[in-house]
Every structure is written in structure tokens, then in C-alpha cells.
Amino acid sequence: MLMPVKDGLKMIMELDKVFPEMRIIAVSGGGVIEAERYLRLACTIGVKKSLTKPVSQDALLTAVNEILS
């Protein structure tokens, strides 16, 4: 969710405007606030699935399969 140029929440909002059908998985390890708070915010603006770091390969593949189903 924290990125060098813009934060993930802004990126999600921009992607949702341009590609409203896009299914987004948000991943956060926290930062200024706890990861869970970032991810809750992300879910309110259109994220279909969220994961807290560290993310296992199995958890990521399960999340991808869930949002593509």
C-alpha cells in the first residue's frame, strides 16, 4: 500500500476510475498505520481481496483464484 511516488489507496482509486471491472488484490505490511487499517480502507474503495505481509505463495494463489471465480 505504501509506494514511493503515490500511495496504494490513490492508485486503487485511479485504477477503479479507468478500469472499473478490474479486480484488485491489496497487500500491505503496514507503515504509518497498521496494515489492517490500510487494507480495510482499500476494501471500502473497491479492493476485492486483501492480504497482510508476509504473504505465502499459497495465500496469494488462493486470493487470485477467489477473485477470478
CHARMM internal coordinates of N, CA and C (Angstrom, degrees):
IC EDIT
DIST 1 N 1 CA 1.4379
DIST 1 CA 1 C 1.5272
ANGL 1 N 1 CA 1 C 110.83
DIST 1 C 2 N 1.3357
ANGL 1 CA 1 C 2 N 116.45
DIHE 1 N 1 CA 1 C 2 N -29.15
DIST 2 N 2 CA 1.4566
ANGL 1 C 2 N 2 CA 119.60
DIHE 1 CA 1 C 2 N 2 CA 177.40
DIST 2 CA 2 C 1.5199
ANGL 2 N 2 CA 2 C 108.76
DIHE 1 C 2 N 2 CA 2 C -95.54
DIST 2 C 3 N 1.3112
ANGL 2 CA 2 C 3 N 115.88
DIHE 2 N 2 CA 2 C 3 N 124.16
DIST 3 N 3 CA 1.4585
ANGL 2 C 3 N 3 CA 121.31
DIHE 2 CA 2 C 3 N 3 CA -178.43
DIST 3 CA 3 C 1.5263
ANGL 3 N 3 CA 3 C 108.18
DIHE 2 C 3 N 3 CA 3 C -133.26
DIST 3 C 4 N 1.3333
ANGL 3 CA 3 C 4 N 117.79
DIHE 3 N 3 CA 3 C 4 N 160.21
DIST 4 N 4 CA 1.4673
ANGL 3 C 4 N 4 CA 120.48
DIHE 3 CA 3 C 4 N 4 CA -174.33
DIST 4 CA 4 C 1.5328
ANGL 4 N 4 CA 4 C 115.81
DIHE 3 C 4 N 4 CA 4 C -61.39
DIST 4 C 5 N 1.3173
ANGL 4 CA 4 C 5 N 119.49
DIHE 4 N 4 CA 4 C 5 N -44.52
DIST 5 N 5 CA 1.4586
ANGL 4 C 5 N 5 CA 121.40
DIHE 4 CA 4 C 5 N 5 CA -172.33
DIST 5 CA 5 C 1.5254
ANGL 5 N 5 CA 5 C 112.48
DIHE 4 C 5 N 5 CA 5 C -93.56
DIST 5 C 6 N 1.3154
ANGL 5 CA 5 C 6 N 117.23
DIHE 5 N 5 CA 5 C 6 N -43.03
DIST 6 N 6 CA 1.4758
ANGL 5 C 6 N 6 CA 120.69
DIHE 5 CA 5 C 6 N 6 CA 177.68
DIST 6 CA 6 C 1.5128
ANGL 6 N 6 CA 6 C 108.18
DIHE 5 C 6 N 6 CA 6 C -144.89
DIST 6 C 7 N 1.3187
ANGL 6 CA 6 C 7 N 116.41
DIHE 6 N 6 CA 6 C 7 N 152.12
DIST 7 N 7 CA 1.4589
ANGL 6 C 7 N 7 CA 117.61
DIHE 6 CA 6 C 7 N 7 CA -178.14
DIST 7 CA 7 C 1.5200
ANGL 7 N 7 CA 7 C 111.07
DIHE 6 C 7 N 7 CA 7 C -78.39
DIST 7 C 8 N 1.3127
ANGL 7 CA 7 C 8 N 114.11
DIHE 7 N 7 CA 7 C 8 N 161.85
DIST 8 N 8 CA 1.4551
ANGL 7 C 8 N 8 CA 120.65
DIHE 7 CA 7 C 8 N 8 CA -175.95
DIST 8 CA 8 C 1.5113
ANGL 8 N 8 CA 8 C 114.17
DIHE 7 C 8 N 8 CA 8 C -61.29
DIST 8 C 9 N 1.3343
ANGL 8 CA 8 C 9 N 117.80
DIHE 8 N 8 CA 8 C 9 N -33.35
DIST 9 N 9 CA 1.4636
ANGL 8 C 9 N 9 CA 120.13
DIHE 8 CA 8 C 9 N 9 CA 179.40
DIST 9 CA 9 C 1.5190
ANGL 9 N 9 CA 9 C 110.93
DIHE 8 C 9 N 9 CA 9 C -63.57
DIST 9 C 10 N 1.3233
ANGL 9 CA 9 C 10 N 117.30
DIHE 9 N 9 CA 9 C 10 N -43.04
DIST 10 N 10 CA 1.4709
ANGL 9 C 10 N 10 CA 120.18
DIHE 9 CA 9 C 10 N 10 CA 176.99
DIST 10 CA 10 C 1.5186
ANGL 10 N 10 CA 10 C 110.73
DIHE 9 C 10 N 10 CA 10 C -64.30
DIST 10 C 11 N 1.3299
ANGL 10 CA 10 C 11 N 116.60
DIHE 10 N 10 CA 10 C 11 N -41.00
DIST 11 N 11 CA 1.4608
ANGL 10 C 11 N 11 CA 120.71
DIHE 10 CA 10 C 11 N 11 CA 179.07
DIST 11 CA 11 C 1.5250
ANGL 11 N 11 CA 11 C 110.82
DIHE 10 C 11 N 11 CA 11 C -62.47
DIST 11 C 12 N 1.3194
ANGL 11 CA 11 C 12 N 117.19
DIHE 11 N 11 CA 11 C 12 N -42.66
DIST 12 N 12 CA 1.4609
ANGL 11 C 12 N 12 CA 121.40
DIHE 11 CA 11 C 12 N 12 CA 178.95
DIST 12 CA 12 C 1.5321
ANGL 12 N 12 CA 12 C 110.19
DIHE 11 C 12 N 12 CA 12 C -61.30
DIST 12 C 13 N 1.3238
ANGL 12 CA 12 C 13 N 117.30
DIHE 12 N 12 CA 12 C 13 N -44.91
DIST 13 N 13 CA 1.4686
ANGL 12 C 13 N 13 CA 120.64
DIHE 12 CA 12 C 13 N 13 CA -179.98
DIST 13 CA 13 C 1.5295
ANGL 13 N 13 CA 13 C 110.90
DIHE 12 C 13 N 13 CA 13 C -62.72
DIST 13 C 14 N 1.3237
ANGL 13 CA 13 C 14 N 117.50
DIHE 13 N 13 CA 13 C 14 N -40.96
DIST 14 N 14 CA 1.4636
ANGL 13 C 14 N 14 CA 120.51
DIHE 13 CA 13 C 14 N 14 CA 178.81
DIST 14 CA 14 C 1.5207
ANGL 14 N 14 CA 14 C 111.30
DIHE 13 C 14 N 14 CA 14 C -66.78
DIST 14 C 15 N 1.3247
ANGL 14 CA 14 C 15 N 117.13
DIHE 14 N 14 CA 14 C 15 N -43.38
DIST 15 N 15 CA 1.4654
ANGL 14 C 15 N 15 CA 120.49
DIHE 14 CA 14 C 15 N 15 CA 178.13
DIST 15 CA 15 C 1.5227
ANGL 15 N 15 CA 15 C 111.00
DIHE 14 C 15 N 15 CA 15 C -62.27
DIST 15 C 16 N 1.3274
ANGL 15 CA 15 C 16 N 116.81
DIHE 15 N 15 CA 15 C 16 N -39.93
DIST 16 N 16 CA 1.4642
ANGL 15 C 16 N 16 CA 120.96
DIHE 15 CA 15 C 16 N 16 CA -179.22
DIST 16 CA 16 C 1.5241
ANGL 16 N 16 CA 16 C 111.65
DIHE 15 C 16 N 16 CA 16 C -64.73
DIST 16 C 17 N 1.3239
ANGL 16 CA 16 C 17 N 117.38
DIHE 16 N 16 CA 16 C 17 N -34.33
DIST 17 N 17 CA 1.4707
ANGL 16 C 17 N 17 CA 120.48
DIHE 16 CA 16 C 17 N 17 CA 177.86
DIST 17 CA 17 C 1.5208
ANGL 17 N 17 CA 17 C 111.31
DIHE 16 C 17 N 17 CA 17 C -68.16
DIST 17 C 18 N 1.3277
ANGL 17 CA 17 C 18 N 116.45
DIHE 17 N 17 CA 17 C 18 N -43.54
DIST 18 N 18 CA 1.4638
ANGL 17 C 18 N 18 CA 121.12
DIHE 17 CA 17 C 18 N 18 CA -175.68
DIST 18 CA 18 C 1.5291
ANGL 18 N 18 CA 18 C 111.62
DIHE 17 C 18 N 18 CA 18 C -82.39
DIST 18 C 19 N 1.3279
ANGL 18 CA 18 C 19 N 116.69
DIHE 18 N 18 CA 18 C 19 N -37.97
DIST 19 N 19 CA 1.4680
ANGL 18 C 19 N 19 CA 121.92
DIHE 18 CA 18 C 19 N 19 CA -177.26
DIST 19 CA 19 C 1.5242
ANGL 19 N 19 CA 19 C 109.84
DIHE 18 C 19 N 19 CA 19 C -128.87
DIST 19 C 20 N 1.3280
ANGL 19 CA 19 C 20 N 118.35
DIHE 19 N 19 CA 19 C 20 N 72.91
DIST 20 N 20 CA 1.4655
ANGL 19 C 20 N 20 CA 120.38
DIHE 19 CA 19 C 20 N 20 CA -174.75
DIST 20 CA 20 C 1.5333
ANGL 20 N 20 CA 20 C 114.13
DIHE 19 C 20 N 20 CA 20 C -61.40
DIST 20 C 21 N 1.3168
ANGL 20 CA 20 C 21 N 117.62
DIHE 20 N 20 CA 20 C 21 N -21.29
DIST 21 N 21 CA 1.4692
ANGL 20 C 21 N 21 CA 120.65
DIHE 20 CA 20 C 21 N 21 CA 179.93
DIST 21 CA 21 C 1.5242
ANGL 21 N 21 CA 21 C 112.77
DIHE 20 C 21 N 21 CA 21 C -85.89
DIST 21 C 22 N 1.3302
ANGL 21 CA 21 C 22 N 117.57
DIHE 21 N 21 CA 21 C 22 N -7.34
DIST 22 N 22 CA 1.4595
ANGL 21 C 22 N 22 CA 121.82
DIHE 21 CA 21 C 22 N 22 CA -178.31
DIST 22 CA 22 C 1.5221
ANGL 22 N 22 CA 22 C 110.68
DIHE 21 C 22 N 22 CA 22 C -65.47
DIST 22 C 23 N 1.3177
ANGL 22 CA 22 C 23 N 115.71
DIHE 22 N 22 CA 22 C 23 N 136.20
DIST 23 N 23 CA 1.4571
ANGL 22 C 23 N 23 CA 121.80
DIHE 22 CA 22 C 23 N 23 CA 177.10
DIST 23 CA 23 C 1.5293
ANGL 23 N 23 CA 23 C 107.56
DIHE 22 C 23 N 23 CA 23 C -100.68
DIST 23 C 24 N 1.3053
ANGL 23 CA 23 C 24 N 116.30
DIHE 23 N 23 CA 23 C 24 N 121.48
DIST 24 N 24 CA 1.4600
ANGL 23 C 24 N 24 CA 121.36
DIHE 23 CA 23 C 24 N 24 CA -173.20
DIST 24 CA 24 C 1.5217
ANGL 24 N 24 CA 24 C 110.62
DIHE 23 C 24 N 24 CA 24 C -112.92
DIST 24 C 25 N 1.3346
ANGL 24 CA 24 C 25 N 114.98
DIHE 24 N 24 CA 24 C 25 N 135.81
DIST 25 N 25 CA 1.4583
ANGL 24 C 25 N 25 CA 122.13
DIHE 24 CA 24 C 25 N 25 CA 171.28
DIST 25 CA 25 C 1.5200
ANGL 25 N 25 CA 25 C 106.46
DIHE 24 C 25 N 25 CA 25 C -108.01
DIST 25 C 26 N 1.3190
ANGL 25 CA 25 C 26 N 116.94
DIHE 25 N 25 CA 25 C 26 N 120.94
DIST 26 N 26 CA 1.4661
ANGL 25 C 26 N 26 CA 121.51
DIHE 25 CA 25 C 26 N 26 CA 178.32
DIST 26 CA 26 C 1.5237
ANGL 26 N 26 CA 26 C 109.11
DIHE 25 C 26 N 26 CA 26 C -96.49
DIST 26 C 27 N 1.3423
ANGL 26 CA 26 C 27 N 115.68
DIHE 26 N 26 CA 26 C 27 N 139.02
DIST 27 N 27 CA 1.4517
ANGL 26 C 27 N 27 CA 121.80
DIHE 26 CA 26 C 27 N 27 CA 179.33
DIST 27 CA 27 C 1.5213
ANGL 27 N 27 CA 27 C 107.85
DIHE 26 C 27 N 27 CA 27 C -129.51
DIST 27 C 28 N 1.3330
ANGL 27 CA 27 C 28 N 116.48
DIHE 27 N 27 CA 27 C 28 N 131.14
DIST 28 N 28 CA 1.4676
ANGL 27 C 28 N 28 CA 119.18
DIHE 27 CA 27 C 28 N 28 CA -179.48
DIST 28 CA 28 C 1.5223
ANGL 28 N 28 CA 28 C 110.96
DIHE 27 C 28 N 28 CA 28 C -144.44
DIST 28 C 29 N 1.3029
ANGL 28 CA 28 C 29 N 113.55
DIHE 28 N 28 CA 28 C 29 N 145.79
DIST 29 N 29 CA 1.4586
ANGL 28 C 29 N 29 CA 121.10
DIHE 28 CA 28 C 29 N 29 CA 172.61
DIST 29 CA 29 C 1.5088
ANGL 29 N 29 CA 29 C 110.89
DIHE 28 C 29 N 29 CA 29 C -110.91
DIST 29 C 30 N 1.3200
ANGL 29 CA 29 C 30 N 116.17
DIHE 29 N 29 CA 29 C 30 N 6.75
DIST 30 N 30 CA 1.4542
ANGL 29 C 30 N 30 CA 121.26
DIHE 29 CA 29 C 30 N 30 CA -179.00
DIST 30 CA 30 C 1.5187
ANGL 30 N 30 CA 30 C 111.41
DIHE 29 C 30 N 30 CA 30 C 93.79
DIST 30 C 31 N 1.2812
ANGL 30 CA 30 C 31 N 115.91
DIHE 30 N 30 CA 30 C 31 N -171.00
DIST 31 N 31 CA 1.4580
ANGL 30 C 31 N 31 CA 121.58
DIHE 30 CA 30 C 31 N 31 CA -177.58
DIST 31 CA 31 C 1.5148
ANGL 31 N 31 CA 31 C 108.05
DIHE 30 C 31 N 31 CA 31 C 170.46
DIST 31 C 32 N 1.3178
ANGL 31 CA 31 C 32 N 115.51
DIHE 31 N 31 CA 31 C 32 N -115.74
DIST 32 N 32 CA 1.4618
ANGL 31 C 32 N 32 CA 120.78
DIHE 31 CA 31 C 32 N 32 CA 177.79
DIST 32 CA 32 C 1.5309
ANGL 32 N 32 CA 32 C 110.07
DIHE 31 C 32 N 32 CA 32 C -63.60
DIST 32 C 33 N 1.3315
ANGL 32 CA 32 C 33 N 116.19
DIHE 32 N 32 CA 32 C 33 N -38.27
DIST 33 N 33 CA 1.4719
ANGL 32 C 33 N 33 CA 121.21
DIHE 32 CA 32 C 33 N 33 CA 174.02
DIST 33 CA 33 C 1.5232
ANGL 33 N 33 CA 33 C 108.15
DIHE 32 C 33 N 33 CA 33 C -122.17
DIST 33 C 34 N 1.3162
ANGL 33 CA 33 C 34 N 117.23
DIHE 33 N 33 CA 33 C 34 N 169.95
DIST 34 N 34 CA 1.4586
ANGL 33 C 34 N 34 CA 121.31
DIHE 33 CA 33 C 34 N 34 CA -178.02
DIST 34 CA 34 C 1.5228
ANGL 34 N 34 CA 34 C 111.24
DIHE 33 C 34 N 34 CA 34 C -63.80
DIST 34 C 35 N 1.3169
ANGL 34 CA 34 C 35 N 115.94
DIHE 34 N 34 CA 34 C 35 N 150.96
DIST 35 N 35 CA 1.4634
ANGL 34 C 35 N 35 CA 122.15
DIHE 34 CA 34 C 35 N 35 CA -179.88
DIST 35 CA 35 C 1.5214
ANGL 35 N 35 CA 35 C 111.48
DIHE 34 C 35 N 35 CA 35 C -54.98
DIST 35 C 36 N 1.3178
ANGL 35 CA 35 C 36 N 116.83
DIHE 35 N 35 CA 35 C 36 N -41.71
DIST 36 N 36 CA 1.4706
ANGL 35 C 36 N 36 CA 120.29
DIHE 35 CA 35 C 36 N 36 CA -177.14
DIST 36 CA 36 C 1.5239
ANGL 36 N 36 CA 36 C 111.76
DIHE 35 C 36 N 36 CA 36 C -61.16
DIST 36 C 37 N 1.3223
ANGL 36 CA 36 C 37 N 117.28
DIHE 36 N 36 CA 36 C 37 N -35.98
DIST 37 N 37 CA 1.4756
ANGL 36 C 37 N 37 CA 120.16
DIHE 36 CA 36 C 37 N 37 CA 179.30
DIST 37 CA 37 C 1.5257
ANGL 37 N 37 CA 37 C 110.46
DIHE 36 C 37 N 37 CA 37 C -68.98
DIST 37 C 38 N 1.3370
ANGL 37 CA 37 C 38 N 117.44
DIHE 37 N 37 CA 37 C 38 N -43.86
DIST 38 N 38 CA 1.4652
ANGL 37 C 38 N 38 CA 120.12
DIHE 37 CA 37 C 38 N 38 CA 175.82
DIST 38 CA 38 C 1.5234
ANGL 38 N 38 CA 38 C 110.01
DIHE 37 C 38 N 38 CA 38 C -57.65
DIST 38 C 39 N 1.3143
ANGL 38 CA 38 C 39 N 115.78
DIHE 38 N 38 CA 38 C 39 N -45.58
DIST 39 N 39 CA 1.4584
ANGL 38 C 39 N 39 CA 119.68
DIHE 38 CA 38 C 39 N 39 CA -175.75
DIST 39 CA 39 C 1.5256
ANGL 39 N 39 CA 39 C 112.07
DIHE 38 C 39 N 39 CA 39 C -69.34
DIST 39 C 40 N 1.3281
ANGL 39 CA 39 C 40 N 118.07
DIHE 39 N 39 CA 39 C 40 N -35.76
DIST 40 N 40 CA 1.4759
ANGL 39 C 40 N 40 CA 120.07
DIHE 39 CA 39 C 40 N 40 CA 174.71
DIST 40 CA 40 C 1.5198
ANGL 40 N 40 CA 40 C 110.47
DIHE 39 C 40 N 40 CA 40 C -62.14
DIST 40 C 41 N 1.3375
ANGL 40 CA 40 C 41 N 116.46
DIHE 40 N 40 CA 40 C 41 N -43.98
DIST 41 N 41 CA 1.4711
ANGL 40 C 41 N 41 CA 120.42
DIHE 40 CA 40 C 41 N 41 CA 176.70
DIST 41 CA 41 C 1.5219
ANGL 41 N 41 CA 41 C 110.60
DIHE 40 C 41 N 41 CA 41 C -60.24
DIST 41 C 42 N 1.3100
ANGL 41 CA 41 C 42 N 116.35
DIHE 41 N 41 CA 41 C 42 N -44.16
DIST 42 N 42 CA 1.4671
ANGL 41 C 42 N 42 CA 120.76
DIHE 41 CA 41 C 42 N 42 CA -179.99
DIST 42 CA 42 C 1.5266
ANGL 42 N 42 CA 42 C 110.67
DIHE 41 C 42 N 42 CA 42 C -59.13
DIST 42 C 43 N 1.3093
ANGL 42 CA 42 C 43 N 117.25
DIHE 42 N 42 CA 42 C 43 N -40.53
DIST 43 N 43 CA 1.4684
ANGL 42 C 43 N 43 CA 120.54
DIHE 42 CA 42 C 43 N 43 CA -179.75
DIST 43 CA 43 C 1.5221
ANGL 43 N 43 CA 43 C 111.80
DIHE 42 C 43 N 43 CA 43 C -66.42
DIST 43 C 44 N 1.3222
ANGL 43 CA 43 C 44 N 117.77
DIHE 43 N 43 CA 43 C 44 N -28.75
DIST 44 N 44 CA 1.4611
ANGL 43 C 44 N 44 CA 119.70
DIHE 43 CA 43 C 44 N 44 CA 178.97
DIST 44 CA 44 C 1.5236
ANGL 44 N 44 CA 44 C 112.09
DIHE 43 C 44 N 44 CA 44 C -75.09
DIST 44 C 45 N 1.3351
ANGL 44 CA 44 C 45 N 117.49
DIHE 44 N 44 CA 44 C 45 N -16.48
DIST 45 N 45 CA 1.4644
ANGL 44 C 45 N 45 CA 119.73
DIHE 44 CA 44 C 45 N 45 CA -179.23
DIST 45 CA 45 C 1.5230
ANGL 45 N 45 CA 45 C 112.73
DIHE 44 C 45 N 45 CA 45 C -110.47
DIST 45 C 46 N 1.3258
ANGL 45 CA 45 C 46 N 117.06
DIHE 45 N 45 CA 45 C 46 N 17.28
DIST 46 N 46 CA 1.4513
ANGL 45 C 46 N 46 CA 118.53
DIHE 45 CA 45 C 46 N 46 CA 170.19
DIST 46 CA 46 C 1.5100
ANGL 46 N 46 CA 46 C 118.19
DIHE 45 C 46 N 46 CA 46 C 118.65
DIST 46 C 47 N 1.3165
ANGL 46 CA 46 C 47 N 119.18
DIHE 46 N 46 CA 46 C 47 N -2.87
DIST 47 N 47 CA 1.4614
ANGL 46 C 47 N 47 CA 120.78
DIHE 46 CA 46 C 47 N 47 CA 178.67
DIST 47 CA 47 C 1.5239
ANGL 47 N 47 CA 47 C 108.71
DIHE 46 C 47 N 47 CA 47 C -67.74
DIST 47 C 48 N 1.3171
ANGL 47 CA 47 C 48 N 116.35
DIHE 47 N 47 CA 47 C 48 N 135.13
DIST 48 N 48 CA 1.4613
ANGL 47 C 48 N 48 CA 120.86
DIHE 47 CA 47 C 48 N 48 CA -178.04
DIST 48 CA 48 C 1.5197
ANGL 48 N 48 CA 48 C 112.70
DIHE 47 C 48 N 48 CA 48 C -86.33
DIST 48 C 49 N 1.3196
ANGL 48 CA 48 C 49 N 117.14
DIHE 48 N 48 CA 48 C 49 N -26.75
DIST 49 N 49 CA 1.4627
ANGL 48 C 49 N 49 CA 121.70
DIHE 48 CA 48 C 49 N 49 CA -177.64
DIST 49 CA 49 C 1.5195
ANGL 49 N 49 CA 49 C 108.21
DIHE 48 C 49 N 49 CA 49 C -152.72
DIST 49 C 50 N 1.3193
ANGL 49 CA 49 C 50 N 116.88
DIHE 49 N 49 CA 49 C 50 N 146.30
DIST 50 N 50 CA 1.4532
ANGL 49 C 50 N 50 CA 120.24
DIHE 49 CA 49 C 50 N 50 CA 178.07
DIST 50 CA 50 C 1.5189
ANGL 50 N 50 CA 50 C 110.16
DIHE 49 C 50 N 50 CA 50 C -134.55
DIST 50 C 51 N 1.3244
ANGL 50 CA 50 C 51 N 114.80
DIHE 50 N 50 CA 50 C 51 N 148.77
DIST 51 N 51 CA 1.4594
ANGL 50 C 51 N 51 CA 121.78
DIHE 50 CA 50 C 51 N 51 CA -178.74
DIST 51 CA 51 C 1.5231
ANGL 51 N 51 CA 51 C 109.14
DIHE 50 C 51 N 51 CA 51 C -135.75
DIST 51 C 52 N 1.3213
ANGL 51 CA 51 C 52 N 115.65
DIHE 51 N 51 CA 51 C 52 N 144.68
DIST 52 N 52 CA 1.4600
ANGL 51 C 52 N 52 CA 121.59
DIHE 51 CA 51 C 52 N 52 CA 177.34
DIST 52 CA 52 C 1.5264
ANGL 52 N 52 CA 52 C 108.93
DIHE 51 C 52 N 52 CA 52 C -100.02
DIST 52 C 53 N 1.3353
ANGL 52 CA 52 C 53 N 116.18
DIHE 52 N 52 CA 52 C 53 N 135.30
DIST 53 N 53 CA 1.4628
ANGL 52 C 53 N 53 CA 120.54
DIHE 52 CA 52 C 53 N 53 CA 177.29
DIST 53 CA 53 C 1.5166
ANGL 53 N 53 CA 53 C 109.78
DIHE 52 C 53 N 53 CA 53 C -71.15
DIST 53 C 54 N 1.3108
ANGL 53 CA 53 C 54 N 118.17
DIHE 53 N 53 CA 53 C 54 N 150.47
DIST 54 N 54 CA 1.4600
ANGL 53 C 54 N 54 CA 127.51
DIHE 53 CA 53 C 54 N 54 CA -4.97
DIST 54 CA 54 C 1.5272
ANGL 54 N 54 CA 54 C 110.28
DIHE 53 C 54 N 54 CA 54 C -73.66
DIST 54 C 55 N 1.3179
ANGL 54 CA 54 C 55 N 115.59
DIHE 54 N 54 CA 54 C 55 N 146.01
DIST 55 N 55 CA 1.4599
ANGL 54 C 55 N 55 CA 122.20
DIHE 54 CA 54 C 55 N 55 CA -177.36
DIST 55 CA 55 C 1.5189
ANGL 55 N 55 CA 55 C 108.73
DIHE 54 C 55 N 55 CA 55 C -109.13
DIST 55 C 56 N 1.3121
ANGL 55 CA 55 C 56 N 115.90
DIHE 55 N 55 CA 55 C 56 N 127.42
DIST 56 N 56 CA 1.4679
ANGL 55 C 56 N 56 CA 119.30
DIHE 55 CA 55 C 56 N 56 CA 177.01
DIST 56 CA 56 C 1.5270
ANGL 56 N 56 CA 56 C 109.17
DIHE 55 C 56 N 56 CA 56 C -80.00
DIST 56 C 57 N 1.3035
ANGL 56 CA 56 C 57 N 115.48
DIHE 56 N 56 CA 56 C 57 N 158.68
DIST 57 N 57 CA 1.4667
ANGL 56 C 57 N 57 CA 120.42
DIHE 56 CA 56 C 57 N 57 CA 177.59
DIST 57 CA 57 C 1.5231
ANGL 57 N 57 CA 57 C 110.13
DIHE 56 C 57 N 57 CA 57 C -60.02
DIST 57 C 58 N 1.3263
ANGL 57 CA 57 C 58 N 116.94
DIHE 57 N 57 CA 57 C 58 N -40.83
DIST 58 N 58 CA 1.4727
ANGL 57 C 58 N 58 CA 120.20
DIHE 57 CA 57 C 58 N 58 CA 179.71
DIST 58 CA 58 C 1.5224
ANGL 58 N 58 CA 58 C 111.75
DIHE 57 C 58 N 58 CA 58 C -62.65
DIST 58 C 59 N 1.3330
ANGL 58 CA 58 C 59 N 117.04
DIHE 58 N 58 CA 58 C 59 N -42.03
DIST 59 N 59 CA 1.4695
ANGL 58 C 59 N 59 CA 120.69
DIHE 58 CA 58 C 59 N 59 CA -179.98
DIST 59 CA 59 C 1.5212
ANGL 59 N 59 CA 59 C 110.56
DIHE 58 C 59 N 59 CA 59 C -64.56
DIST 59 C 60 N 1.3285
ANGL 59 CA 59 C 60 N 116.91
DIHE 59 N 59 CA 59 C 60 N -40.85
DIST 60 N 60 CA 1.4736
ANGL 59 C 60 N 60 CA 120.33
DIHE 59 CA 59 C 60 N 60 CA 179.34
DIST 60 CA 60 C 1.5305
ANGL 60 N 60 CA 60 C 110.53
DIHE 59 C 60 N 60 CA 60 C -66.54
DIST 60 C 61 N 1.3200
ANGL 60 CA 60 C 61 N 117.39
DIHE 60 N 60 CA 60 C 61 N -44.98
DIST 61 N 61 CA 1.4644
ANGL 60 C 61 N 61 CA 119.65
DIHE 60 CA 60 C 61 N 61 CA 179.53
DIST 61 CA 61 C 1.5288
ANGL 61 N 61 CA 61 C 111.16
DIHE 60 C 61 N 61 CA 61 C -64.10
DIST 61 C 62 N 1.3209
ANGL 61 CA 61 C 62 N 117.55
DIHE 61 N 61 CA 61 C 62 N -38.26
DIST 62 N 62 CA 1.4726
ANGL 61 C 62 N 62 CA 121.01
DIHE 61 CA 61 C 62 N 62 CA 177.02
DIST 62 CA 62 C 1.5274
ANGL 62 N 62 CA 62 C 109.97
DIHE 61 C 62 N 62 CA 62 C -62.67
DIST 62 C 63 N 1.3288
ANGL 62 CA 62 C 63 N 116.76
DIHE 62 N 62 CA 62 C 63 N -44.45
DIST 63 N 63 CA 1.4793
ANGL 62 C 63 N 63 CA 120.41
DIHE 62 CA 62 C 63 N 63 CA 179.57
DIST 63 CA 63 C 1.5196
ANGL 63 N 63 CA 63 C 111.09
DIHE 62 C 63 N 63 CA 63 C -62.35
DIST 63 C 64 N 1.3077
ANGL 63 CA 63 C 64 N 117.61
DIHE 63 N 63 CA 63 C 64 N -44.16
DIST 64 N 64 CA 1.4692
ANGL 63 C 64 N 64 CA 121.10
DIHE 63 CA 63 C 64 N 64 CA 178.68
DIST 64 CA 64 C 1.5300
ANGL 64 N 64 CA 64 C 109.92
DIHE 63 C 64 N 64 CA 64 C -61.70
DIST 64 C 65 N 1.3181
ANGL 64 CA 64 C 65 N 117.20
DIHE 64 N 64 CA 64 C 65 N -46.31
DIST 65 N 65 CA 1.4744
ANGL 64 C 65 N 65 CA 119.90
DIHE 64 CA 64 C 65 N 65 CA 179.45
DIST 65 CA 65 C 1.5248
ANGL 65 N 65 CA 65 C 111.52
DIHE 64 C 65 N 65 CA 65 C -62.52
DIST 65 C 66 N 1.3372
ANGL 65 CA 65 C 66 N 117.44
DIHE 65 N 65 CA 65 C 66 N -38.13
DIST 66 N 66 CA 1.4617
ANGL 65 C 66 N 66 CA 120.89
DIHE 65 CA 65 C 66 N 66 CA 179.32
DIST 66 CA 66 C 1.5315
ANGL 66 N 66 CA 66 C 111.96
DIHE 65 C 66 N 66 CA 66 C -63.83
DIST 66 C 67 N 1.3197
ANGL 66 CA 66 C 67 N 117.77
DIHE 66 N 66 CA 66 C 67 N -44.69
DIST 67 N 67 CA 1.4665
ANGL 66 C 67 N 67 CA 118.27
DIHE 66 CA 66 C 67 N 67 CA -176.96
DIST 67 CA 67 C 1.5285
ANGL 67 N 67 CA 67 C 112.43
DIHE 66 C 67 N 67 CA 67 C -77.76
DIST 67 C 68 N 1.3230
ANGL 67 CA 67 C 68 N 116.94
DIHE 67 N 67 CA 67 C 68 N -18.34
DIST 68 N 68 CA 1.4574
ANGL 67 C 68 N 68 CA 118.77
DIHE 67 CA 67 C 68 N 68 CA 177.58
DIST 68 CA 68 C 1.5329
ANGL 68 N 68 CA 68 C 112.20
DIHE 67 C 68 N 68 CA 68 C -89.16
DIST 68 C 69 N 1.3281
ANGL 68 CA 68 C 69 N 117.18
DIHE 68 N 68 CA 68 C 69 N -11.57
DIST 69 N 69 CA 1.4722
ANGL 68 C 69 N 69 CA 120.87
DIHE 68 CA 68 C 69 N 69 CA -179.60
DIST 69 CA 69 C 1.5041
ANGL 69 N 69 CA 69 C 110.98
DIHE 68 C 69 N 69 CA 69 C -74.89
END
COOR INIT
IC SEED 1 N 1 CA 1 C
IC BUILD
